Amino acid sequence: MDFFFPHLIEIGDNTIIGYNSTILCHEFLIKEYVTGPVVIGRDVMVGANTTILPGVRIADGSVVSAHSLVNSDIDGFSGGVPARPLERT
């Protein structure tokens, strides 16, 4: 969880965050400083070692695969670097 802005993180009921995942509400860039809330809905599964960047919303019931980089909003089954919609096989 973000050490500087934990109050900007919202996690819904029955949501699982995998081991060693990182949720950030801030970014230190060379010439700018970015903050933004992270909203993770209900019944979401975030796989291990996933990084979630500031300003992201993950919709209710979504699944994010392990080792993903979430840099935009997610709805459904997603994963990868950067995370994008995936088909279930």
C-alpha positions as CSV (number, residue, x, y, z in Angstrom):
1,M,0.0,0.0,0.0
2,D,1.1,3.5,-0.7
3,F,3.0,4.9,2.4
4,F,2.3,8.5,1.6
5,F,-1.3,8.5,0.5
6,P,-3.0,5.4,1.9
7,H,-6.2,7.4,2.4
8,L,-6.6,7.5,-1.5
9,I,-7.0,3.7,-1.7
10,E,-10.5,2.2,-1.7
11,I,-10.9,-1.6,-1.7
12,G,-14.3,-3.2,-2.0
13,D,-15.7,-6.1,0.0
14,N,-14.6,-9.7,-0.8
15,T,-11.6,-8.5,-2.8
16,I,-8.3,-10.4,-2.8
17,I,-5.0,-8.7,-3.4
18,G,-2.2,-11.1,-4.2
19,Y,1.1,-11.4,-2.3
20,N,3.8,-8.8,-3.0
21,S,1.4,-6.5,-5.0
22,T,1.9,-2.7,-4.9
23,I,-0.8,-0.1,-4.9
24,L,0.5,3.4,-5.6
25,C,-1.4,6.7,-5.4
26,H,1.6,8.8,-6.3
27,E,4.4,9.0,-8.9
28,F,7.6,11.0,-8.7
29,L,8.5,12.0,-12.2
30,I,11.5,14.1,-13.2
31,K,9.5,17.4,-13.7
32,E,6.2,16.6,-12.1
33,Y,4.5,14.9,-9.1
34,V,1.3,13.0,-9.8
35,T,-1.3,11.8,-7.3
36,G,-4.6,10.0,-7.8
37,P,-7.0,7.7,-6.0
38,V,-7.1,4.0,-6.7
39,V,-10.5,2.4,-6.5
40,I,-10.8,-1.4,-6.5
41,G,-14.3,-2.7,-6.6
42,R,-16.1,-5.6,-4.9
43,D,-15.3,-9.2,-5.7
44,V,-12.0,-8.4,-7.5
45,M,-9.0,-10.7,-7.7
46,V,-5.6,-9.1,-8.2
47,G,-2.8,-11.6,-8.8
48,A,0.5,-11.7,-7.0
49,N,3.3,-9.2,-7.9
50,T,0.9,-6.8,-9.6
51,T,1.6,-3.0,-9.6
52,I,-1.4,-0.6,-9.7
53,L,-0.6,3.0,-10.6
54,P,-2.4,6.2,-9.5
55,G,-5.8,7.1,-10.8
56,V,-6.9,3.6,-11.7
57,R,-10.3,2.1,-11.2
58,I,-10.9,-1.7,-11.2
59,A,-14.5,-2.6,-11.8
60,D,-16.5,-4.9,-9.6
61,G,-15.9,-8.6,-10.4
62,S,-12.7,-8.0,-12.4
63,V,-9.7,-10.3,-12.4
64,V,-6.1,-9.0,-12.9
65,S,-3.6,-11.7,-13.7
66,A,-0.3,-12.0,-11.7
67,H,2.7,-9.9,-12.7
68,S,0.6,-7.2,-14.3
69,L,1.1,-3.4,-14.6
70,V,-2.2,-1.7,-14.2
71,N,-1.9,1.8,-15.6
72,S,-5.5,2.4,-16.8
73,D,-9.0,1.4,-15.8
74,I,-9.9,-2.3,-15.8
75,D,-13.2,-4.0,-16.4
76,G,-13.2,-7.8,-16.7
77,F,-10.4,-10.3,-17.1
78,S,-7.1,-8.4,-17.8
79,G,-3.4,-8.9,-17.5
80,G,0.1,-8.1,-18.9
81,V,2.5,-5.2,-19.0
82,P,0.6,-3.0,-19.4
83,A,-2.6,-4.7,-18.4
84,R,-5.1,-5.2,-21.3
85,P,-8.2,-7.3,-21.7
86,L,-7.6,-11.0,-22.1
87,E,-9.7,-13.9,-23.4
88,R,-10.5,-16.7,-21.1
89,T,-9.6,-20.1,-22.6
